Every structure is written in structure tokens, then in C-alpha cells.
């Protein structure tokens, strides 16, 4: 998001929604996409002097310009060029500098209408940032940040010199130049791994100012930067306020970078998965899990809620009471047993390698470790219970990187079945199971080549979409017809439209001429349990709302309120389905969904036409009863307790043995001396046990 010289005017770029504009400081937004050839916009830059002059980078290449505040856009650089950095020259809207992914610098002298290649950075290093000196009219200084260091140019990019010093992290992510004392430029840079640096002598020397910035090893796992963009207050000389974005969150400094504090940017209470009891008609039960910390259950259709965290106390995961790292109860998915009415089983998945299982309707949880595989990341777990769970006790778990695991004992133990090559994006695997699984052993899942299918229970997988447009579509959501045995129907929602197969994956057809736009980004997808009769499924389309079909996808109608967003968090490997039908939808017309940052769900009882917001009371404390405290103490300190118990037992046995042997009668020692020796020996034995066992 970028603000203009007029503080109430803001522009927001999005992946799949294009551009938004606010004229009231962010209170309300409108889409401004006329003329854009793509709705995947990476970043935006606004002229510091004219709020109507705006540039927008295409995520997949190209550059767009508007000079009427977003009413219309014009392509000024084609998609073959990946623009990666933009900067307006101060006090001169006519001149703009761009950097691209191949190390080229481009200049426009007519407000972005035409561009010329000015120069090239050595080694063709991608340009990550371009910054212009506030004193450009006199010093002509342009700074260019790359993966290989920071470069300085004084001739509009025709030539440049690397001014990186030994102590500076060379992978530059962003640059900001402010006027310092005596109007001398003060340079701030953010770097990939080390944090923030500053220079007060035009880059001759650099000082690290990163106290308080924290890192997360996941950035290294995903091979992405620890730190990103810098933001500095327009009133920096007075307030000293700075911001830097990082993989581990957003950080703020109020003393010119001397110290940083992490800000809360992602609510731990955000719902990431929703489950509905298969016996909802009679028990009114549904459950949710949040991004971090809590699982909740309602047994009256969402009117009241209770926290179901017993057995999920952090010390059970960490083995410590004073653990300072990330809360291990970071949830990915939850699901009810298809036989919930009889077995009371609820399943969930949490951070890294844990499957959670409750066999008593959430009263208590068991933590089950999942098997690892070399080179595979265990996160973003999706849960798929077998429809025939009452007889086969089978549960599948799929990781975001395509590892397929199976349990055939109700979730007590898992083994690795197979692996599907994944796209390596921060998105959970889409996987659905045939309602007739007992007979056909069929599942479908997303992967590198689109949609995969297995007919042997997950042992082997074959792509169904190779060499089709669907092969290249990321961000897949899947839904399978409850009448699959007869209609062979599977629906795939993607980041670029909806596809359907009616022949078990042999052919896929894209739905076109739809009210939501043929390339709409699908945030959520759900199919009616009565699909055989009502031919109904519902889509949540990014930026456009909810759409419903009652004729199997031939036509769609807009439903719901535009203010209701049904979607899971973007770029977080949560696996929940954002829209779900009541199992008794044919009778109750009820749907549930989730989206947004507040802890709650949405409910509709008229087929999705209107929705009510149901807030869930937030649990912010882990309060343990005496029994829980006792079990936690034993679990955390089990080793010490067992060592002490063993030492006491051995000591008592040693003392009794010495008395039994009657050594005072066999040795020239008094009874008191024998007891003293016995006590000493007992102490030594006990001490050795405490130290060694």
C-alpha cells in the first residue's frame, strides 16, 4: 500500500484483485482496474507531487501508468520485462527511474510514457531498490540496491560504483534516503539477513542499527529474506519513527533505529479451519481452530462456544514451562470423524509434526508425532478422514509439500504412503477423497502438474491435467461431488478461474461467461451434500464476493454481502475450507464460513443469501486445574522425578542391606560407626544415580 502527497489518498496493490483506491484514509475502498491487462499487481508508486500520477508493477512482468488517479491505466512496459524497483525524482514528476530483474536501469523523462535503457549493474544482479537523494538537484545521487550490494550513480544510471563496505550485508532489500544534519543525506538500508544499516557519509561507512530485530529460521527453510521494506516517517527529524517489515513480523523504532519493537500484525485469534459434525442435524456441533493457541467447540449451532484445549498445554509440546519460542499450538486444520455420532473423534494438526486426536468430543487431546522424510517440510497439514472410517479407521494427512501420510488405526500411528511433487508455495495441499472410497480407493490432490489422482488409496498418483491449462494454475481448491460414484464430478477452483471434470479427471473444462469473471481468483469452494438433486456449489471470489450456481456451473448468481469475505489467510499454510455446507443442507439451508482477522464465523440459514456474524469469546489464558498441573509437572520433569525416585529406592535398599548383613558383628567397628558408614555409602549411591541416570 502506498500513500500520496495528499494523506487521505491511498492505493493498494493485490495479487489477483488488481488495484484499489481510497480517498478517505482507508475507511472505504474502490477498485480501479480499467485498462489493466493483469490483476496480479506487485507494488505501486505514487508521484510525490501529483496524487493522480501512479505506476503499478505487474507481478509477472510489465508496468502500468495512470495519470487520472486510477480511472484508467495504460501499459507502458510489456510483460517481458520484470520491473522490480521504482522511484520518482524529487520535484520533477517528468523523470522516473526503474530497475528490473536483469540489472537494467530505465529512465522516463515524460512522466512514464516512454522509457530508455540507461545502464546496467555489474553481474546482471536483480535490482531490489532504487532511491533518489533529496538533494538530487545538486548531488545527482541515485542509490541502487541489489543482491550483490549497494551501487551509487551520479549520471542517471549510465554508470555506477559499488559502495558496499565489509561490514554491510550485501543483499540489499530496500533503501531510504532522508535529509540529515546540515541537509546532508542520511542513508538507511534493509538487508536480507542482518537487518538495518545507516550511513551518514554517502556510503563510505556503515553502522548496523538492528537491536531488537528478530529472525525466524523458517525464512532460511524457504530461502526468502528475513527483512524486507523500510518505512520512515515524513517527520523523522522530529519523531525518529521507522518501520521495517520482516519474515518474523513488522518492527517499529521510535529512536532512529537504536532499538526496535515487534508489532502485532497477524491476530493469533484468526480462524484458520472449521469443521462441522456429520450429525449436525441432531447435535448442532461445529468446531474451529485459530492461527495460534486455541480450539473451540459449539454444540448449539454456534450460539455458545467452549475452549477445548485440555491436553494441548504448551509444556506438553516443548517439555518446558518457560519456553520462549513460537507457540507450538499453531493450527493448520481440523476435522470431525465421519462416525462422530458414535466415536466422538475430532482431529487437528499443529506446527511442524504433530497430529492431534480427541476421542471424547474434545474433552481431551492426544498428541501424535508424525513421521518425517528427508528433504520434506512438515507443515501445512491437511486432514482427510475416510468416509468409511467406522470400518477402516483410516485418516490421511498431506503436507504443503506433497508428502502423503496414512493412519489405519484412527490416528494413533502414521506411515508415509507417497509424495506428490508440489509447487513449493506457502499454500496447503488441496486434497479430497471419494465418497465411495471403500470401493474405489480414489483421492484427488493438487501438485506441480495440476491435479493428481490415485485409485489405490494413495500408494501411486497420476496427473490428470498434464499439458492442459490447469497444469499451470496455482492456489487450487478442490471439491468432489457426494454423488461421485455416478456423476464422476470434481471441481477445481484456482487463482485463474474454475475447472470441472465430469469423467473422473479424464477431461477438465473451464467455466466461462460467468458473472464473477472467467479468471476470478477462487478463495473458497464448497459443494452441496445434496448435489445430485440441487446441482449447487458456491464460490468465494477474491474482491468480488460469493457466487452460487444451482445448475452445476452453467450459470452463477451473486449472493451475500460484499462486506463478508470467506477466505483463509493468504501466504499462510492453513488448510481449512473457508465455506462449508451443513450435512443436512437439503433441510436447513445452512452454511458456515470464516474469513477476516476476528475470532468468529459466519452463518447463513437461507442458502447463502444473507449471513450473520458469530463472535467466539476469545480465550487468552491457559488456566490449569490441579490435576492438569500435576500431570504437566510429571510430564515435564519426568526424568528428574524418576531419577529421584530411583535414588530413594536404592538408598533405602542399601541401608536395609547394610543392616541385614550385620557388619558390626563381623568387623572391629562399633554399631554407630557402621551406621555412619552405611549412611555415607547410601548417600554416594543415591548421588551417583541422580547424576548418571
Beta strands, then each sheet from edge to edge (+ up, - down):
strand 1: 2-3
strand 2: 10-13
strand 3: 19-22
strand 4: 30-31
strand 5: 41-46
strand 6: 54-58
strand 7: 63-66
strand 8: 74-77
strand 9: 83-88
strand 10: 96-100
strand 11: 104-108
strand 12: 116-120
strand 13: 127-132
strand 14: 142-146
strand 15: 149-153
strand 16: 161-162
strand 17: 172-179
strand 18: 185-191
strand 19: 196-199
strand 20: 207-208
strand 21: 227-232
strand 22: 242-246
strand 23: 249-253
strand 24: 261-263
strand 25: 271-276
strand 26: 286-290
strand 27: 295-298
strand 28: 306-307
strand 29: 331-336
strand 30: 346-350
strand 31: 354-358
strand 32: 366-369
strand 33: 382-385
strand 34: 395-398
strand 35: 403-407
strand 36: 415-419
strand 37: 431-433
strand 38: 443-447
strand 39: 450-454
strand 40: 462-463
strand 41: 477-480
strand 42: 490-494
strand 43: 497-501
strand 44: 509-510
strand 45: 522-527
strand 46: 537-541
strand 47: 545-549
strand 48: 557-559
strand 49: 579-581
strand 50: 591-593
strand 51: 600-604
strand 52: 612-615
sheet 1: 1+ 2- 3+ 4-
sheet 2: 5+ 6- 7+ 8-
sheet 3: 9+ 10- 11+ 12-
sheet 4: 13+ 14- 15+ 16-
sheet 5: 17+ 18- 19+ 20-
sheet 6: 21+ 22- 23+ 24-
sheet 7: 25+ 26- 27+ 28-
sheet 8: 29+ 30- 31+ 32-
sheet 9: 33+ 34- 35+ 36-
sheet 10: 37+ 38- 39+ 40-
sheet 11: 41+ 42- 43+ 44-
sheet 12: 45+ 46- 47+ 48-
sheet 13: 49+ 50- 51+ 52-
end
